[in-house]
Amino acid sequence: MKLMEALRICQRIPSSAKPFRVSLCCGFTPLHLADFLRAHIATAMPDRTVVVTTGLYDDVEGTLRGASWQELDACILALEWSDFDARLGTRRLAGWDPEILPEILADVAANADRWPRFIEPLTASMPVAVSLPTLPVPPVSFEPTWQAGHFETQIAETLARLAAGLSATRGVGVVNLGALDRVSPMASRHDLKSELSTGFPYRISHADALASLLTRLVVPRTPKKGLITDLDDTLWRGIAGDEGAENVAWDLDHHAQVHGLYQQLLRSLGQSGVLLGIASKNDPGVVERVFERPDIIAKSGDFFPVEVNWGPKSASVSRVLRSWNVTPDSVVFIDDSPMELDEVHLAHPDIECILFPKNDPDEVYRLLSRLRDLFGKVSINEEDRIRSVSLRAAARIRQDSGQSGAPVDEFLERAGGRVTFSWQKDPPDPRALELINKTNQFNLNGRRFAEAEWLAYAAQGDTRILLVQYQDKYGPLGKIAALAGRQQGARFCMDVWVMSCRAFSRRIEHRTLQEVFDKCGVQEVLLNFQANSRNAPFAGFVASLLGRPLESPCLISRQEFEKNSPALHPAEPSTLATVTPPSPTS
């Protein structure tokens, strides 16, 4: 992004929109870094007014302390060498004598221990993004610059320990300096003339690159959910139907290592919760024999569903999407054929279609990094680990239900479903916000929360948050639903309610509403419902209870719920370690 473009974006920010407030804490003059931050955040959040506040020059500590009592959505901390020892800066002349180098190292270590004490208290109310020094270490040491001497390696070790500690702290994101290297080479970062004259140490291009990465930390992108892959000349090299299952390859000996690397990445993505499916024009028997080979890296069990046939790829992709019950915009399709990509894109324009560059190893490697970014997440939870298993279980349920011919009530009772309810303390389980910000189809109103906004909402005295878990004989689904609202006497006002598509058709939504009526002791629930292009399943659920068209907001009485709700099977008691909602008289 050019500076003039950033300034134009800042000028277009709507002043009437809800503000997104960010504190930029740095010891240097923030100048264009603040401009680029506003522009990148505004681009990521076009419906918000971005406000970036800064502190005094050379007072990072004071700015961080001020952030703790401000009403902020995020805090950004940009540290440079002078924040660890003033003698590592260029605007002070404090001496670089060889005998003081151990003293500088000690000060760097002491400040590396000090900064987390200012950062960690902020994470209770907002996300914090940190960039550690991005500029070259000044030529302080007597050692030649081409040699990895003791002074610089000790500093590097201290900073690495600091980065490791911060990255393991919940609510803190640290800029990956390797990623910064790829977009902003070290030699083109420092602007000494600007630093000496204005106190701003960065070249324009570096300020833009750093602001872009910091923005991704405070306004994280929603990861994609699923990847559908082709097989021939994509998952492996060669055409299995022509060359035989034993002759396709994915190794160095056959000059096909990039396909092995692709398999390796897919298997890793699958184990971190990404849905993996196959859409291939092929002979099912031949494909089965390829997957029986002991040397294959991505096993057949890593993929579900597997669509291997001679029909159009778009039709296979459609069936995969129905099986996953996800929206196309959360899915990536990869194929080595531009024609197949175009055919799928025409049928599913929201799917991200990516060419597998089979003849260019460097491009394949860049593709692997791109996929990591598209599917990357901060952590892996239990729901990620069991997602694919639960989808297979859902398919078994549909199959068993259709084959048994038993009524739905009888079938669900045989399934032995158990719902566990957990009324949350403050701060709530992070899974609740994750569900709210990524769930579309069973969604009360599509409302999303920035992390700081959610934490502030959860901390309000009358807020009640419920997290729902489920398992049956087909396996656990994990934490699959969340709702939040406020109790007002005999009425519960529900602000958000979401449920994963993996939990559909098991009457979990009915049991959840019953839990609200029973545990809160209310006679009616006011749903702050808003229809959108994706939440038709939620609208259908509420309409089935009301027997009339939905309104916004929508009121459901206990009497209507009990009259129209189907048979409900046992649930576990609410988790005792959490807060029970108050009675209407409390």
ZIWOJO-V237273 format. One record per residue. N is the residue number from 1. SS is DSSP state (helix for helix, strand for strand, loop for the rest). Layout:
N_SS ; N_SS
//
This chain:
1_loop ; 2_loop ; 3_helix ; 4_helix ; 5_helix ; 6_helix ; 7_helix ; 8_helix ; 9_helix ; 10_helix ; 11_helix ; 12_helix ; 13_loop ; 14_loop ; 15_loop ; 16_loop ; 17_loop ; 18_strand ; 19_strand ; 20_strand ; 21_strand ; 22_strand ; 23_strand ; 24_strand ; 25_strand ; 26_strand ; 27_loop ; 28_loop ; 29_loop ; 30_loop ; 31_helix ; 32_helix ; 33_helix ; 34_helix ; 35_helix ; 36_helix ; 37_helix ; 38_helix ; 39_helix ; 40_helix ; 41_helix ; 42_helix ; 43_helix ; 44_helix ; 45_loop ; 46_loop ; 47_loop ; 48_strand ; 49_strand ; 50_strand ; 51_strand ; 52_strand ; 53_strand ; 54_strand ; 55_loop ; 56_loop ; 57_loop ; 58_loop ; 59_loop ; 60_helix ; 61_helix ; 62_helix ; 63_helix ; 64_helix ; 65_helix ; 66_helix ; 67_helix ; 68_loop ; 69_loop ; 70_loop ; 71_loop ; 72_loop ; 73_loop ; 74_strand ; 75_strand ; 76_strand ; 77_strand ; 78_strand ; 79_loop ; 80_loop ; 81_helix ; 82_helix ; 83_helix ; 84_loop ; 85_loop ; 86_helix ; 87_helix ; 88_helix ; 89_loop ; 90_loop ; 91_loop ; 92_loop ; 93_loop ; 94_loop ; 95_loop ; 96_loop ; 97_loop ; 98_helix ; 99_helix ; 100_helix ; 101_helix ; 102_helix ; 103_helix ; 104_helix ; 105_helix ; 106_helix ; 107_helix ; 108_helix ; 109_helix ; 110_helix ; 111_helix ; 112_helix ; 113_helix ; 114_helix ; 115_helix ; 116_helix ; 117_helix ; 118_helix ; 119_helix ; 120_helix ; 121_helix ; 122_helix ; 123_helix ; 124_helix ; 125_loop ; 126_loop ; 127_strand ; 128_strand ; 129_strand ; 130_strand ; 131_strand ; 132_loop ; 133_loop ; 134_loop ; 135_loop ; 136_loop ; 137_loop ; 138_loop ; 139_loop ; 140_loop ; 141_loop ; 142_loop ; 143_loop ; 144_loop ; 145_loop ; 146_loop ; 147_loop ; 148_loop ; 149_loop ; 150_helix ; 151_helix ; 152_helix ; 153_helix ; 154_helix ; 155_helix ; 156_helix ; 157_helix ; 158_helix ; 159_helix ; 160_helix ; 161_helix ; 162_helix ; 163_helix ; 164_helix ; 165_helix ; 166_helix ; 167_helix ; 168_loop ; 169_loop ; 170_loop ; 171_loop ; 172_strand ; 173_strand ; 174_strand ; 175_loop ; 176_loop ; 177_helix ; 178_helix ; 179_helix ; 180_helix ; 181_helix ; 182_helix ; 183_helix ; 184_loop ; 185_loop ; 186_helix ; 187_helix ; 188_helix ; 189_loop ; 190_strand ; 191_loop ; 192_helix ; 193_helix ; 194_helix ; 195_helix ; 196_helix ; 197_helix ; 198_helix ; 199_loop ; 200_loop ; 201_loop ; 202_strand ; 203_loop ; 204_helix ; 205_helix ; 206_helix ; 207_helix ; 208_helix ; 209_helix ; 210_helix ; 211_helix ; 212_helix ; 213_helix ; 214_helix ; 215_helix ; 216_helix ; 217_helix ; 218_helix ; 219_loop ; 220_loop ; 221_loop ; 222_loop ; 223_loop ; 224_loop ; 225_loop ; 226_strand ; 227_strand ; 228_strand ; 229_strand ; 230_loop ; 231_loop ; 232_strand ; 233_loop ; 234_loop ; 235_loop ; 236_strand ; 237_strand ; 238_loop ; 239_loop ; 240_helix ; 241_helix ; 242_helix ; 243_helix ; 244_loop ; 245_loop ; 246_loop ; 247_loop ; 248_loop ; 249_strand ; 250_loop ; 251_loop ; 252_helix ; 253_helix ; 254_helix ; 255_loop ; 256_loop ; 257_helix ; 258_helix ; 259_helix ; 260_helix ; 261_helix ; 262_helix ; 263_helix ; 264_helix ; 265_helix ; 266_helix ; 267_helix ; 268_helix ; 269_helix ; 270_helix ; 271_helix ; 272_loop ; 273_loop ; 274_loop ; 275_strand ; 276_strand ; 277_strand ; 278_strand ; 279_strand ; 280_strand ; 281_strand ; 282_loop ; 283_loop ; 284_helix ; 285_helix ; 286_helix ; 287_helix ; 288_helix ; 289_helix ; 290_helix ; 291_helix ; 292_loop ; 293_loop ; 294_loop ; 295_loop ; 296_loop ; 297_loop ; 298_loop ; 299_loop ; 300_helix ; 301_helix ; 302_helix ; 303_loop ; 304_loop ; 305_loop ; 306_strand ; 307_strand ; 308_strand ; 309_strand ; 310_loop ; 311_loop ; 312_loop ; 313_helix ; 314_helix ; 315_helix ; 316_helix ; 317_helix ; 318_helix ; 319_helix ; 320_helix ; 321_helix ; 322_helix ; 323_helix ; 324_helix ; 325_loop ; 326_loop ; 327_loop ; 328_helix ; 329_helix ; 330_helix ; 331_strand ; 332_strand ; 333_strand ; 334_strand ; 335_strand ; 336_loop ; 337_loop ; 338_helix ; 339_helix ; 340_helix ; 341_helix ; 342_helix ; 343_helix ; 344_helix ; 345_helix ; 346_helix ; 347_helix ; 348_loop ; 349_loop ; 350_loop ; 351_loop ; 352_strand ; 353_strand ; 354_strand ; 355_strand ; 356_loop ; 357_loop ; 358_loop ; 359_loop ; 360_loop ; 361_helix ; 362_helix ; 363_helix ; 364_helix ; 365_helix ; 366_helix ; 367_helix ; 368_helix ; 369_helix ; 370_helix ; 371_helix ; 372_helix ; 373_helix ; 374_helix ; 375_helix ; 376_loop ; 377_loop ; 378_loop ; 379_loop ; 380_loop ; 381_loop ; 382_helix ; 383_helix ; 384_helix ; 385_helix ; 386_helix ; 387_helix ; 388_helix ; 389_helix ; 390_helix ; 391_helix ; 392_helix ; 393_helix ; 394_helix ; 395_helix ; 396_helix ; 397_helix ; 398_helix ; 399_helix ; 400_helix ; 401_helix ; 402_helix ; 403_helix ; 404_helix ; 405_loop ; 406_loop ; 407_loop ; 408_helix ; 409_helix ; 410_helix ; 411_helix ; 412_helix ; 413_helix ; 414_helix ; 415_helix ; 416_loop ; 417_loop ; 418_strand ; 419_strand ; 420_strand ; 421_strand ; 422_strand ; 423_strand ; 424_loop ; 425_loop ; 426_loop ; 427_loop ; 428_loop ; 429_loop ; 430_helix ; 431_helix ; 432_helix ; 433_helix ; 434_helix ; 435_helix ; 436_helix ; 437_helix ; 438_helix ; 439_loop ; 440_loop ; 441_loop ; 442_strand ; 443_strand ; 444_loop ; 445_loop ; 446_loop ; 447_loop ; 448_loop ; 449_loop ; 450_loop ; 451_helix ; 452_helix ; 453_helix ; 454_helix ; 455_helix ; 456_helix ; 457_helix ; 458_helix ; 459_helix ; 460_loop ; 461_loop ; 462_loop ; 463_strand ; 464_strand ; 465_strand ; 466_strand ; 467_strand ; 468_strand ; 469_strand ; 470_strand ; 471_strand ; 472_strand ; 473_loop ; 474_loop ; 475_strand ; 476_strand ; 477_strand ; 478_strand ; 479_strand ; 480_strand ; 481_strand ; 482_strand ; 483_strand ; 484_strand ; 485_strand ; 486_strand ; 487_strand ; 488_strand ; 489_loop ; 490_loop ; 491_strand ; 492_strand ; 493_strand ; 494_strand ; 495_strand ; 496_strand ; 497_strand ; 498_strand ; 499_strand ; 500_loop ; 501_helix ; 502_helix ; 503_helix ; 504_loop ; 505_loop ; 506_loop ; 507_loop ; 508_helix ; 509_helix ; 510_helix ; 511_helix ; 512_helix ; 513_helix ; 514_helix ; 515_helix ; 516_helix ; 517_helix ; 518_helix ; 519_helix ; 520_helix ; 521_loop ; 522_loop ; 523_loop ; 524_strand ; 525_strand ; 526_strand ; 527_strand ; 528_loop ; 529_loop ; 530_loop ; 531_loop ; 532_loop ; 533_loop ; 534_loop ; 535_loop ; 536_helix ; 537_helix ; 538_helix ; 539_helix ; 540_helix ; 541_helix ; 542_helix ; 543_helix ; 544_helix ; 545_helix ; 546_helix ; 547_loop ; 548_loop ; 549_loop ; 550_loop ; 551_loop ; 552_loop ; 553_loop ; 554_strand ; 555_strand ; 556_strand ; 557_strand ; 558_helix ; 559_helix ; 560_helix ; 561_helix ; 562_helix ; 563_helix ; 564_helix ; 565_loop ; 566_loop ; 567_loop ; 568_loop ; 569_loop ; 570_loop ; 571_loop ; 572_loop ; 573_loop ; 574_loop ; 575_loop ; 576_loop ; 577_loop ; 578_loop ; 579_loop ; 580_loop ; 581_loop ; 582_loop ; 583_loop ; 584_loop ; 585_loop ; 586_loop
//
